[in-house]
Amino acid sequence: MRTKTLLLTAALSAAGIATSMAQVYSVNAVGYVNTTLVPGFNLISNPLNNTETNGNQIQVLFNGLPDGSSVYRFVNGAYEIITKDFGEWAPAAGAAATLTPGSGVFVRVQGTNVVTFVGEVPQGTLTTTIPAGFSIVSSQVPQEGTPTALGYVPGEGDQLYFFTEATQAYDIISFEFGEFSKPLPTLAVGEAFFVRAVAPSTWTRTFNVNG
């Protein structure tokens, strides 16, 4: 999965928040992120908050994908599959479900495709709830980095599952006795991963484009 990011503010360059922490002087940072999907499964997030009406709905975010594409939502320990056929996403309830920054889905496509996400960079105190068991999570701030560099704090015994599109397989990393079993990979902007948490927790980070 590859991403290209542009944040449209007076003081943010094309490299944007994804690669720079330089000071800027704008209340809001808005723009777009292009996420390239490879054939097969892709574990991705919505890296920006689309404030338009229904802007974060699955059928809106992935409207440009061709027929035969599917989105896999992980809900209560099982997948809900939303598929596009004849230009429409179904089932209707799943298509209308929202995908906000901090979560993630699998997207399955038959060929190489690009999804363009448009919206605002989340700011303030950002909290993602992580339940016990399996869940898909992502950074709410659209930056590259390891999960811990982006504010994630693991719990003892937790496992992180990173999906590799090239191999269509997981790289599993455990956190035991206060350390990870191997180095964490760098997440791209808009990349999600699975957490298998021993106990409920939160991923909290305070972020402001002017700070």
C-alpha positions, -999 to 999 in steps of 0.1 A, spaced: 0 0 0 13 34 -10 0 68 0 3 103 -13 -7 132 10 -14 168 4 -27 191 32 -41 224 19 -32 251 44 -12 283 41 18 269 59 17 232 51 37 220 21 28 190 -1 48 168 22 23 178 48 17 164 83 26 130 71 63 137 71 68 170 90 62 183 125 72 219 117 51 246 132 22 259 111 -2 287 116 -37 275 107 -67 264 128 -76 236 104 -55 214 81 -75 200 52 -66 182 21 -65 147 6 -47 114 9 -43 90 -21 -41 54 -10 -31 28 -36 -48 -6 -32 -31 -37 -46 -51 -67 -59 -63 -88 -30 -68 -76 6 -56 -42 19 -59 -33 56 -64 5 56 -79 33 76 -97 66 68 -68 91 75 -90 122 74 -123 133 88 -147 142 60 -170 167 76 -195 168 47 -229 152 53 -224 114 54 -188 120 43 -173 92 64 -198 65 52 -183 35 35 -204 40 4 -191 75 1 -154 69 9 -151 40 -15 -176 52 -41 -149 53 -68 -140 16 -66 -152 -7 -94 -179 -33 -92 -167 -65 -75 -149 -46 -48 -156 -55 -11 -151 -38 22 -148 -61 53 -158 -45 86 -147 -63 117 -177 -61 141 -182 -80 173 -156 -106 164 -169 -113 129 -167 -97 94 -195 -78 78 -189 -78 40 -201 -49 20 -199 -54 -18 -203 -31 -48 -223 -45 -77 -241 -26 -105 -228 7 -90 -244 2 -56 -230 -10 -22 -249 -36 -2 -262 -44 23 -276 -9 28 -269 -8 66 -232 -17 61 -228 7 32 -241 35 55 -218 26 83 -191 52 91 -153 47 90 -137 74 111 -100 80 118 -87 56 144 -104 25 130 -99 4 99 -112 -21 74 -101 -46 49 -107 -36 13 -106 -63 -14 -101 -53 -50 -94 -73 -82 -69 -48 -97 -47 -19 -86 -69 10 -75 -65 44 -58 -88 57 -31 -88 94 -25 -97 105 11 -107 141 16 -112 159 49 -97 175 79 -68 164 101 -81 154 135 -69 177 163 -72 180 200 -72 151 225 -78 121 202 -89 89 219 -95 55 202 -111 28 224 -94 -6 222 -116 -34 236 -103 -67 249 -98 -92 221 -94 -84 185 -100 -50 169 -87 -30 139 -71 3 149 -50 31 133 -35 64 141 -60 92 141 -33 116 130 -22 111 94 15 106 99 40 78 92 56 61 121 56 30 143 25 26 165 44 37 196 58 67 179 23 77 171 11 74 207 0 38 210 8 22 244 6 -16 245 -6 -37 274 13 -67 288 5 -97 267 -10 -78 238 -3 -89 202 -2 -67 171 -10 -81 137 5 -62 107 -9 -72 73 15 -73 44 -3 -67 11 26 -82 -10 23 -116 8 -13 -114 20 -1 -126 54 3 -112 89 35 -103 108 26 -109 145 45 -90 172 39 -97 209 45 -74 239 57 -93 269 78 -85 300 77 -48 289 91 -52 254 81 -62 219 92 -95 205 108 -77 175 110 -42 161 77 -26 151 72 -17 114 66 18 102 29 24 94 21 44 62 -4 71 63 -38 54 61 -26 20 72 -44 0 99 -35 -30 120 -51 -56 143 -46 -55 181 -54 -85 202 -57 -69 236 -56 -87 269 -76 -59 286 -95 -29 274 -75 3 269 -74 35 249 -50 50 224 -48 87 233 -28 114 217 -30 152 219 -22 168 186 -26 203 171 -12 215 138 -1 247 155 17 229 183 
